Amino acid sequence: MTKVQAAAPVPTPWGLVILLGALTAFAPMSIDMYLPSLPAIGQSLGASAAQTQTTVAAFFAGMAIGQFIYGPASDRFGRRGPILAGIAVYLAATVVCALSTSPEMLIAARFVQALGGCAGGVVARAIVRDRFDHTETARMLSLLMLIMGIAPIVAPLLGGLVLQVAGWRAIFWVLVVFALVVGAFALLRLEESRSEATAVQARAENPFAAFRALLRQPRLVGYALAGALNGATLFTYIAASPVLLIEVYGISSANFGWVFGLNAAGVIGASQDRKSVV
């Protein structure tokens, strides 16, 4: 009898993993890195606590709306174009954030920044599904989630350090550099992965009709509401934590990242499947 040899495992394309992970990190980096600076932003721009928290809420609103745009766009026009366009929008808006002279200007810029930044997270997942089978897709998505889990821990620590050294505006300039580096690699190294079958199907569909059909599925709506309410709790904590920890409890901006990162690590650890870590 001949022995059936097991197929050799597919080597992990770490270059692609790092690039896609960086694309998905736009949102957590943009949210968590500037959190330690919210009180300083309020003092600099003469903004109330409610206005500084609105800069966070505006980012969440932009993310929510942008995802409805980039999903259908990446199916219809390809993966590279929407990602590069999103990074360009993100870059322009982040420069405006760094140069903001009023709370209203910062709030508007943060909304547009999120419209651009959410492209990476949406399209990166589509690229994974394009390039890998079901088994490899699960593994790749888990690696991307690991990177997204690290970002909320590292970003506030880095933001607190930059705030102490160079002020709150420098945080946005660091994000500009981050976007330039990731955008350059996406331009030079990211290959188009959308299949012709996906393009044909996208051209034959009406995105609004597809969304209406999804909303008619009670089970899907139930799952979406559960996720939305859970996310609302998390985002409320994210928006309120700088004022609560820094101004109420007296934790310094430099140490804010350690407290916030510890909570993020706890959330990530508690969400892991026990069987996967045994």
Secondary structure as the mmCIF struct_conf table of DSSP 4:
data_model
#
loop_
_struct_conf.conf_type_id
_struct_conf.id
_struct_conf.beg_label_comp_id
_struct_conf.beg_label_asym_id
_struct_conf.beg_label_seq_id
_struct_conf.end_label_comp_id
_struct_conf.end_label_asym_id
_struct_conf.end_label_seq_id
HELX_LH_PP_P HELX_LH_PP_P1 GLN A 5 THR A 12
HELX_RH_AL_P HELX_RH_AL_P1 TRP A 14 THR A 24
TURN_TY1_P TURN_TY1_P1 ALA A 25 ALA A 25
HELX_RH_AL_P HELX_RH_AL_P2 PHE A 26 ASP A 32
TURN_TY1_P TURN_TY1_P2 MET A 33 TYR A 34
HELX_RH_3T_P HELX_RH_3T_P1 LEU A 35 SER A 37
HELX_RH_AL_P HELX_RH_AL_P3 LEU A 38 LEU A 45
TURN_TY1_P TURN_TY1_P3 GLY A 46 GLY A 46
HELX_RH_AL_P HELX_RH_AL_P4 ALA A 49 PHE A 77
BEND BEND1 ARG A 79 ARG A 79
HELX_RH_AL_P HELX_RH_AL_P5 ARG A 80 ALA A 98
TURN_TY1_P TURN_TY1_P4 LEU A 99 LEU A 99
BEND BEND2 SER A 102 SER A 102
HELX_RH_AL_P HELX_RH_AL_P6 PRO A 103 ARG A 131
BEND BEND3 PHE A 132 PHE A 132
HELX_RH_AL_P HELX_RH_AL_P7 HIS A 134 ALA A 166
HELX_RH_AL_P HELX_RH_AL_P8 TRP A 168 ARG A 189
HELX_LH_PP_P HELX_LH_PP_P2 LEU A 190 GLU A 192
HELX_RH_AL_P HELX_RH_AL_P9 GLU A 196 ALA A 204
BEND BEND4 GLU A 205 GLU A 205
HELX_RH_AL_P HELX_RH_AL_P10 PRO A 207 LEU A 215
TURN_TY1_P TURN_TY1_P5 ARG A 216 ARG A 216
HELX_RH_AL_P HELX_RH_AL_P11 PRO A 218 PRO A 242
HELX_RH_PI_P HELX_RH_PI_P1 VAL A 243 VAL A 248
BEND BEND5 TYR A 249 TYR A 249
HELX_RH_AL_P HELX_RH_AL_P12 SER A 253 ALA A 270
TURN_TY1_P TURN_TY1_P6 SER A 271 SER A 271
BEND BEND6 GLN A 272 GLN A 272
HELX_RH_AL_P HELX_RH_AL_P13 ARG A 274 VAL A 277
#
